[in-house]
Amino acid sequence: MGDYPHLGKFIPLRTDDLVDALCAHGKLSPEGQGQFRRVAELIQAIYHFEFHEDLKRARRAYHIFNPDADTLKIHNPALGDSAHRFEEMVKALESILVAANYRELTLEELNELMTKAAPRGLNIQVNHEKYEKILIYRRGKQQVPKKQDPRSKWKFWGHKEKEPEFEEMLQRLLILIKLKSDENVEQFYDHYIETAGETERQKERRLLKEAAFGKKSSPKASSGSGASPIFLKIFKNVPVSALETLFPDVTIQMTLVDKGMILLPLLGGLFSVVRKVIPALLVIGAVVAALMAGEEINWVDFKDKLFPILAAFSLVGIISVKVFTRYKNTKEKHQAKLMKTLYFHNLDNNAGVFNFLVHEAEEEECKETLLAYYFLLTERTEDGGCYSEAELDDRIEEWIASSFGKEIDFEVDDALRKLQEKQLLVEKDGRFEVPSMEETLIRLDTLWDEYFLYSQEAEAEVETQTEMRAAEKGVS
């Protein structure tokens, strides 16, 4: 048993598929398979009920911050002020995320990922001045080929084709953003859409420009009495090069040397343009002055001087029209690509995120519990003893790898804790076993019945009142 940070704790199987695979493992009789399926059904029902309470608590606390709410946001003193409700919402959300095997991505880690993916010389960081709270969680990652500029695919004589570059892709990414109360929400959305639709080259030019000249300040929101909205978004398959677009308001820092490398060519280009424009303006000014003074103009000499300049301006105009047309077409193409990306990569938003995560948390808890229960029930060590924690961990990880070709870091301690909570675990000398499936079904059924005791309480109350009336009659 060991801790493997490079491996995820997520079990990439649906609970139903896992139950089917365990039943097909060959250790259970047909009757035993039926019993195991009933055990799985009860475990799923119990976790669904337990997480339903977490879901209600999280959504209740989030309601006043929900930018999509179409119901009244009524202040309930029993739930505390907005700061207290925000804390409660974050606690509930983090609890669900941990159960779903997500792990936090700190701002330092995020800034490092964005900086690595940015053009050389840029240091990108999330702008803390805009946000009151930022929370990022991730689950799963893999290496994928980095998208190349189409022009880089051309082969030139004597040059070898470039080796494909790879970048890290986050398979699940959750983002919580709480803007400060004076921030303009509409401006935030507009800037998000504008920057998310950029091409790689447009993004690089924007970052370099902002690094050299700074960013424009955005207008502040009008003061209001409502709680600041909290944006919740969850995405799938996000390349690290696209992280900056999910946080449109970032700060870009550069050294003086890097700024000089950008500004000097710009100043050189501006000087070259001015050097060519000034002679043309002088010639035109001289002609206008001569006409106003009534002097005779040597049109042959004027034509010889002005014609090359006008030809150059015409050529610049034609090129400008072509560049603008290409820019417009490219912008529309990437806006369409953005809409497609948001449609296929955005899994859920705001209040819907809680439902999405609770389902994933239920699945993970059920899978971990069932895996630990099954192997403790059906297998023993080579010397006939029960599994220890380390042996159980290794066995489950080995079975998943050999059966599905996936390496995971199974949370064996958490799985044993869950069995203990359900009174399905017996420990002796550091080794563990579980009750028979007949006994397990009885214990789980009893646990389920204890969630609602209304009928039993009512029956006890009726019985108590009956006994009291009988006692009163006896006394009289």
C-alpha positions as CSV (number, residue, x, y, z in Angstrom):
1,M,0.0,0.0,0.0
2,G,1.3,3.5,-0.8
3,D,0.3,7.0,-1.6
4,Y,0.7,7.8,-5.3
5,P,0.1,11.5,-6.0
6,H,0.4,11.0,-9.8
7,L,-2.5,8.6,-9.7
8,G,-6.1,9.7,-9.1
9,K,-8.5,8.3,-6.5
10,F,-11.4,8.4,-9.0
11,I,-12.7,4.9,-10.0
12,P,-13.5,5.2,-13.7
13,L,-16.6,2.9,-13.6
14,R,-20.3,3.3,-13.1
15,T,-21.6,1.6,-9.9
16,D,-23.9,-0.7,-12.0
17,D,-21.0,-1.7,-14.2
18,L,-18.8,-2.4,-11.2
19,V,-21.5,-4.6,-9.6
20,D,-21.8,-6.5,-12.9
21,A,-18.0,-7.0,-13.0
22,L,-17.8,-8.2,-9.4
23,C,-20.7,-10.7,-10.0
24,A,-18.9,-12.0,-13.1
25,H,-15.6,-12.4,-11.1
26,G,-16.4,-16.0,-10.4
27,K,-16.4,-16.0,-6.6
28,L,-20.2,-15.9,-6.1
29,S,-22.8,-18.5,-6.8
30,P,-25.9,-17.4,-8.8
31,E,-27.8,-17.1,-5.5
32,G,-24.9,-15.2,-4.0
33,Q,-24.9,-12.8,-7.0
34,G,-28.5,-12.0,-6.4
35,Q,-27.8,-11.3,-2.7
36,F,-24.8,-9.1,-3.6
37,R,-27.0,-7.1,-6.0
38,R,-29.5,-6.5,-3.2
39,V,-26.6,-5.4,-0.9
40,A,-25.5,-2.9,-3.6
41,E,-29.0,-1.7,-4.0
42,L,-29.4,-0.9,-0.3
43,I,-26.0,0.8,-0.1
44,Q,-26.9,3.0,-3.1
45,A,-30.2,3.9,-1.5
46,I,-28.6,4.8,1.9
47,Y,-25.9,7.0,0.3
48,H,-28.5,8.7,-1.9
49,F,-30.6,9.6,1.1
50,E,-27.5,10.8,3.1
51,F,-26.2,13.0,0.3
52,H,-29.7,14.4,-0.3
53,E,-29.4,16.1,3.0
54,D,-26.0,17.6,1.9
55,L,-27.6,18.7,-1.3
56,K,-30.4,20.5,0.4
57,R,-28.0,22.2,2.9
58,A,-25.7,23.4,0.1
59,R,-28.6,24.7,-2.2
60,R,-30.3,26.4,0.7
61,A,-27.1,28.3,1.6
62,Y,-26.4,29.1,-2.1
63,H,-29.8,30.4,-3.0
64,I,-29.2,34.1,-2.2
65,F,-26.0,34.1,-4.3
66,N,-27.5,32.3,-7.3
67,P,-27.4,34.6,-10.3
68,D,-29.9,32.3,-12.2
69,A,-32.5,32.2,-9.4
70,D,-36.1,33.0,-10.6
71,T,-37.6,32.7,-7.1
72,L,-37.6,35.3,-4.3
73,K,-34.4,35.6,-2.2
74,I,-36.0,35.9,1.2
75,H,-33.8,36.7,4.2
76,N,-34.2,34.0,6.8
77,P,-32.6,35.1,10.2
78,A,-32.3,31.4,11.2
79,L,-29.8,30.8,8.4
80,G,-27.6,33.7,9.4
81,D,-26.3,36.6,7.4
82,S,-24.8,36.4,3.9
83,A,-21.3,35.8,5.2
84,H,-22.4,32.9,7.4
85,R,-24.4,31.4,4.5
86,F,-21.5,31.7,2.2
87,E,-19.3,29.8,4.7
88,E,-21.9,27.1,5.1
89,M,-22.2,26.8,1.3
90,V,-18.4,26.5,0.9
91,K,-18.2,23.8,3.6
92,A,-21.0,21.8,2.1
93,L,-19.5,22.1,-1.4
94,E,-16.0,21.1,-0.3
95,S,-17.4,18.1,1.6
96,I,-19.2,16.9,-1.6
97,L,-16.1,17.5,-3.7
98,V,-13.9,15.4,-1.4
99,A,-16.4,12.6,-1.5
100,A,-16.4,12.8,-5.3
101,N,-12.6,12.4,-5.2
102,Y,-11.8,16.0,-6.4
103,R,-8.7,17.7,-5.1
104,E,-8.1,21.4,-4.6
105,L,-6.0,23.3,-7.2
106,T,-4.5,26.2,-5.3
107,L,-4.1,29.6,-6.8
108,E,-0.3,29.1,-6.7
109,E,-0.7,25.9,-8.8
110,L,-3.1,27.6,-11.2
111,N,-0.8,30.6,-11.7
112,E,2.1,28.3,-12.4
113,L,0.1,26.3,-15.0
114,M,-1.1,29.5,-16.7
115,T,2.4,30.9,-16.8
116,K,3.9,27.8,-18.3
117,A,1.3,27.9,-21.1
118,A,1.7,31.6,-21.7
119,P,4.1,33.2,-24.3
120,R,7.7,33.3,-23.2
121,G,8.5,36.0,-20.7
122,L,5.0,36.4,-19.3
123,N,4.1,35.8,-15.7
124,I,0.3,35.4,-15.4
125,Q,-1.7,35.5,-12.2
126,V,-5.3,35.7,-11.2
127,N,-6.2,39.3,-10.3
128,H,-7.2,39.2,-6.6
129,E,-8.6,42.7,-6.8
130,K,-11.7,41.5,-8.7
131,Y,-12.6,38.5,-6.7
132,E,-13.6,38.1,-3.1
133,K,-13.3,34.3,-3.2
134,I,-11.9,31.9,-5.8
135,L,-12.1,28.1,-5.3
136,I,-10.8,25.6,-7.9
137,Y,-11.0,21.8,-7.8
138,R,-9.8,19.3,-10.3
139,R,-10.1,15.6,-10.9
140,G,-8.1,13.5,-13.4
141,K,-5.5,14.6,-15.9
142,Q,-3.8,13.3,-19.0
143,Q,-1.3,14.4,-21.6
144,V,-2.7,15.4,-25.0
145,P,-1.2,16.8,-28.2
146,K,-1.1,20.6,-28.2
147,K,-3.0,22.2,-31.0
148,Q,-0.6,23.7,-33.5
149,D,-0.9,26.8,-35.7
150,P,-1.9,25.6,-39.2
151,R,1.0,27.5,-40.7
152,S,3.5,25.5,-38.6
153,K,2.4,22.3,-40.4
154,W,4.0,23.4,-43.7
155,K,7.3,21.7,-44.4
156,F,10.1,23.7,-45.8
157,W,13.0,22.3,-47.9
158,G,15.8,21.3,-45.6
159,H,13.7,21.5,-42.4
160,K,12.4,18.5,-40.5
161,E,8.8,18.4,-39.4
162,K,8.4,19.5,-35.8
163,E,7.8,16.9,-33.1
164,P,4.3,17.2,-31.7
165,E,4.1,19.1,-28.4
166,F,2.0,17.8,-25.5
167,E,0.3,19.6,-22.7
168,E,-1.7,18.6,-19.6
169,M,-5.5,18.4,-19.9
170,L,-7.7,18.5,-16.8
171,Q,-10.5,16.0,-17.2
172,R,-12.7,17.7,-14.6
173,L,-12.4,21.3,-13.4
174,L,-14.7,23.1,-11.0
175,I,-14.5,26.9,-10.5
176,L,-16.2,29.0,-7.9
177,I,-15.9,32.8,-8.3
178,K,-17.4,35.3,-5.9
179,L,-17.0,38.8,-7.3
180,K,-16.6,41.8,-5.0
181,S,-19.7,43.7,-4.3
182,D,-18.6,46.7,-6.4
183,E,-17.7,44.7,-9.5
184,N,-19.8,44.9,-12.7
185,V,-21.2,41.5,-13.5
186,E,-22.2,42.4,-17.0
187,Q,-18.7,43.6,-17.7
188,F,-17.3,40.4,-16.3
189,Y,-19.5,38.3,-18.7
190,D,-18.7,40.5,-21.7
191,H,-14.9,40.2,-21.1
192,Y,-15.2,36.5,-20.6
193,I,-16.9,36.0,-23.9
194,E,-14.5,38.3,-25.7
195,T,-11.4,36.7,-24.5
196,A,-12.7,33.1,-24.7
197,G,-13.3,33.5,-28.4
198,E,-9.7,34.4,-29.2
199,T,-7.3,32.5,-31.4
200,E,-3.9,31.5,-30.0
201,R,-2.2,34.4,-31.9
202,Q,-4.9,36.9,-30.8
203,K,-4.5,35.8,-27.2
204,E,-0.7,36.1,-27.4
205,R,-0.9,39.6,-28.9
206,R,-3.4,40.7,-26.2
207,L,-1.3,39.3,-23.4
208,L,1.8,41.0,-24.7
209,K,0.0,44.3,-25.2
210,E,-1.5,44.2,-21.7
211,A,1.9,43.3,-20.2
212,A,3.6,46.2,-22.0
213,F,0.9,48.9,-21.7
214,G,-1.3,47.7,-18.8
215,K,-5.0,46.9,-18.8
216,K,-8.0,49.2,-19.2
217,S,-10.0,49.6,-16.0
218,S,-13.5,48.2,-16.1
219,P,-16.5,50.2,-14.8
220,K,-17.7,49.5,-11.3
221,A,-21.2,48.3,-10.6
222,S,-23.8,50.5,-9.0
223,S,-24.3,49.9,-5.3
224,G,-27.0,47.6,-4.3
225,S,-28.3,45.8,-1.2
226,G,-28.2,42.3,-2.6
227,A,-25.6,39.7,-1.9
228,S,-22.7,39.4,-4.5
229,P,-23.4,36.7,-7.0
230,I,-21.4,33.5,-6.8
231,F,-20.6,31.8,-10.2
232,L,-20.1,28.0,-10.1
233,K,-19.0,26.2,-13.3
234,I,-17.7,22.7,-14.0
235,F,-15.9,21.8,-17.2
236,K,-14.5,18.7,-18.8
237,N,-11.3,18.2,-20.7
238,V,-9.7,21.6,-20.2
239,P,-6.2,22.1,-21.7
240,V,-3.9,24.1,-19.4
241,S,-3.4,26.6,-22.3
242,A,-7.1,27.4,-22.0
243,L,-7.1,28.1,-18.3
244,E,-6.5,31.8,-18.7
245,T,-9.8,32.2,-20.7
246,L,-11.7,30.9,-17.7
247,F,-10.3,33.7,-15.6
248,P,-10.5,36.6,-18.0
249,D,-9.3,39.2,-15.5
250,V,-5.7,38.2,-14.9
251,T,-2.6,40.3,-14.3
252,I,0.4,40.0,-16.6
253,Q,3.9,40.9,-15.3
254,M,7.0,41.3,-17.4
255,T,10.6,42.2,-16.7
256,L,12.0,45.5,-18.2
257,V,14.1,43.5,-20.7
258,D,11.0,41.6,-22.0
259,K,9.1,44.9,-22.2
260,G,12.0,46.4,-24.2
261,M,12.0,43.5,-26.6
262,I,8.3,44.3,-27.4
263,L,8.4,48.1,-27.4
264,L,11.6,48.7,-29.4
265,P,10.3,46.9,-32.5
266,L,7.0,48.8,-32.2
267,L,8.8,52.1,-31.9
268,G,11.0,51.2,-34.9
269,G,7.9,50.3,-37.0
270,L,6.2,53.6,-36.0
271,F,9.3,55.6,-36.9
272,S,9.4,53.9,-40.3
273,V,5.8,54.7,-41.0
274,V,6.2,58.4,-39.9
275,R,9.4,58.7,-42.1
276,K,7.4,57.7,-45.2
277,V,4.2,59.7,-44.4
278,I,5.8,63.0,-43.6
279,P,7.3,63.5,-47.2
280,A,3.9,62.8,-48.7
281,L,2.3,65.3,-46.4
282,L,5.0,67.9,-47.2
283,V,4.4,67.5,-51.0
284,I,0.7,67.7,-50.7
285,G,1.0,70.8,-48.4
286,A,3.3,72.5,-50.9
287,V,0.8,71.9,-53.7
288,V,-2.1,73.3,-51.6
289,A,0.0,76.4,-50.6
290,A,1.0,77.0,-54.3
291,L,-2.7,76.8,-55.4
292,M,-3.8,79.2,-52.7
293,A,-1.0,81.6,-53.6
294,G,-1.8,81.4,-57.3
295,E,1.6,80.2,-58.3
296,E,2.2,78.0,-61.3
297,I,2.7,74.3,-60.4
298,N,5.1,72.0,-62.1
299,W,2.7,69.0,-62.4
300,V,5.2,66.8,-64.0
301,D,7.6,67.1,-61.1
302,F,4.6,66.9,-58.7
303,K,3.4,63.7,-60.3
304,D,6.9,62.1,-60.2
305,K,7.1,62.8,-56.4
306,L,3.5,62.0,-55.4
307,F,2.7,59.0,-57.6
308,P,5.0,56.5,-55.8
309,I,3.6,57.7,-52.4
310,L,0.0,57.3,-53.6
311,A,0.8,53.9,-55.0
312,A,2.2,52.9,-51.6
313,F,-0.9,54.2,-49.8
314,S,-3.2,52.3,-52.2
315,L,-1.3,49.1,-51.7
316,V,-1.5,49.6,-47.9
317,G,-5.3,50.2,-48.3
318,I,-5.8,47.0,-50.3
319,I,-3.8,45.0,-47.7
320,S,-5.7,46.6,-44.9
321,V,-9.0,45.6,-46.4
322,K,-7.8,42.0,-46.9
323,V,-6.5,41.8,-43.3
324,F,-9.7,43.2,-41.9
325,T,-11.8,40.7,-43.9
326,R,-9.6,37.8,-42.8
327,Y,-9.8,39.1,-39.2
328,K,-13.6,39.3,-39.3
329,N,-13.9,35.8,-40.8
330,T,-11.4,34.4,-38.2
331,K,-13.3,36.1,-35.4
332,E,-16.6,34.6,-36.5
333,K,-15.0,31.2,-36.9
334,H,-13.6,31.3,-33.4
335,Q,-16.8,32.7,-31.9
336,A,-18.6,29.7,-33.4
337,K,-15.8,27.4,-32.0
338,L,-16.3,29.1,-28.6
339,M,-20.0,28.3,-28.6
340,K,-19.3,24.7,-29.5
341,T,-16.6,24.5,-26.8
342,L,-19.0,25.9,-24.2
343,Y,-21.8,23.6,-25.3
344,F,-19.7,20.4,-25.2
345,H,-17.2,21.2,-22.5
346,N,-19.3,23.0,-19.9
347,L,-21.0,20.3,-17.8
348,D,-23.1,22.4,-15.5
349,N,-23.5,25.9,-14.0
350,N,-24.4,27.5,-10.7
351,A,-27.1,25.6,-8.7
352,G,-27.0,22.7,-11.1
353,V,-23.3,22.1,-10.1
354,F,-24.5,20.8,-6.7
355,N,-26.7,18.2,-8.3
356,F,-24.0,17.1,-10.7
357,L,-21.4,16.7,-7.9
358,V,-23.7,15.0,-5.4
359,H,-24.4,12.3,-8.0
360,E,-20.7,11.8,-8.6
361,A,-20.1,11.7,-4.8
362,E,-22.8,9.1,-4.3
363,E,-21.2,7.0,-7.1
364,E,-17.7,7.2,-5.5
365,E,-18.8,6.3,-2.0
366,C,-20.8,3.3,-3.3
367,K,-18.0,2.0,-5.4
368,E,-15.4,2.3,-2.7
369,T,-17.7,0.6,-0.1
370,L,-18.7,-2.2,-2.5
371,L,-15.1,-3.0,-3.6
372,A,-13.9,-3.3,0.0
373,Y,-16.9,-5.3,1.1
374,Y,-16.7,-7.7,-1.9
375,F,-13.0,-8.6,-1.5
376,L,-13.2,-8.9,2.3
377,L,-16.2,-11.2,1.8
378,T,-14.9,-13.5,-1.0
379,E,-11.1,-13.7,-0.6
380,R,-8.4,-14.6,1.9
381,T,-4.7,-14.4,1.9
382,E,-2.4,-17.3,0.8
383,D,-2.2,-18.6,4.4
384,G,-6.0,-18.4,4.7
385,G,-6.2,-15.3,6.9
386,C,-8.2,-12.1,6.4
387,Y,-6.8,-9.1,4.6
388,S,-4.9,-6.4,6.3
389,E,-5.5,-2.8,5.2
390,A,-2.4,-2.7,3.0
391,E,-3.2,-6.1,1.5
392,L,-6.7,-5.1,0.7
393,D,-5.5,-1.9,-0.9
394,D,-3.0,-3.7,-3.1
395,R,-5.5,-6.4,-4.1
396,I,-8.2,-3.9,-5.2
397,E,-5.7,-1.8,-7.2
398,E,-4.3,-4.9,-8.8
399,W,-7.8,-6.1,-9.8
400,I,-8.9,-2.8,-11.3
401,A,-5.6,-2.6,-13.3
402,S,-5.8,-6.2,-14.6
403,S,-9.6,-6.0,-15.3
404,F,-9.9,-2.5,-16.9
405,G,-6.3,-1.4,-17.6
406,K,-6.6,1.6,-15.2
407,E,-4.2,2.4,-12.4
408,I,-5.8,4.2,-9.4
409,D,-4.8,5.1,-5.9
410,F,-7.6,3.3,-4.0
411,E,-8.7,5.0,-0.7
412,V,-8.7,1.9,1.4
413,D,-8.8,3.8,4.7
414,D,-11.9,5.7,3.6
415,A,-13.6,2.5,2.4
416,L,-13.0,0.7,5.7
417,R,-14.3,3.8,7.6
418,K,-17.5,3.6,5.6
419,L,-17.9,-0.1,6.3
420,Q,-17.3,0.6,10.0
421,E,-20.0,3.4,10.0
422,K,-22.5,1.0,8.5
423,Q,-21.6,-1.6,11.2
424,L,-20.3,-4.0,8.4
425,L,-16.7,-4.4,9.6
426,V,-15.0,-6.5,12.2
427,E,-11.3,-5.9,13.0
428,K,-9.0,-8.3,14.8
429,D,-5.3,-7.9,15.2
430,G,-5.1,-5.5,12.2
431,R,-7.1,-7.7,9.9
432,F,-10.6,-7.2,8.7
433,E,-13.7,-9.2,7.8
434,V,-17.3,-8.5,7.0
435,P,-20.5,-10.3,8.0
436,S,-22.3,-12.7,5.6
437,M,-24.6,-11.2,3.0
438,E,-27.7,-12.5,4.9
439,E,-26.5,-10.6,8.0
440,T,-25.4,-7.6,5.9
441,L,-28.9,-7.3,4.4
442,I,-30.5,-7.3,7.8
443,R,-28.2,-4.7,9.2
444,L,-28.6,-2.4,6.1
445,D,-32.4,-2.8,6.2
446,T,-32.4,-1.9,9.9
447,L,-30.3,1.2,9.2
448,W,-32.7,2.2,6.5
449,D,-35.7,1.8,8.8
450,E,-34.1,4.0,11.4
451,Y,-34.0,7.0,9.1
452,F,-37.7,7.6,9.6
453,L,-39.2,6.7,13.0
454,Y,-42.4,8.6,12.8
455,S,-44.7,5.6,12.9
456,Q,-42.8,4.0,15.7
457,E,-42.9,7.3,17.7
458,A,-46.6,7.6,17.1
459,E,-47.2,4.0,18.1
460,A,-45.1,4.5,21.3
461,E,-47.1,7.7,22.1
462,V,-50.4,5.8,21.7
463,E,-49.2,3.0,23.8
464,T,-48.1,5.5,26.5
465,Q,-51.4,7.2,26.5
466,T,-53.3,3.9,26.7
467,E,-51.2,2.8,29.7
468,M,-51.8,6.2,31.4
469,R,-55.6,5.9,31.0
470,A,-55.5,2.4,32.3
471,A,-53.5,3.5,35.3
472,E,-56.0,6.3,36.0
473,K,-58.9,3.9,35.8
474,G,-57.2,1.6,38.2
475,V,-56.6,4.3,40.7
476,S,-60.2,5.5,40.5
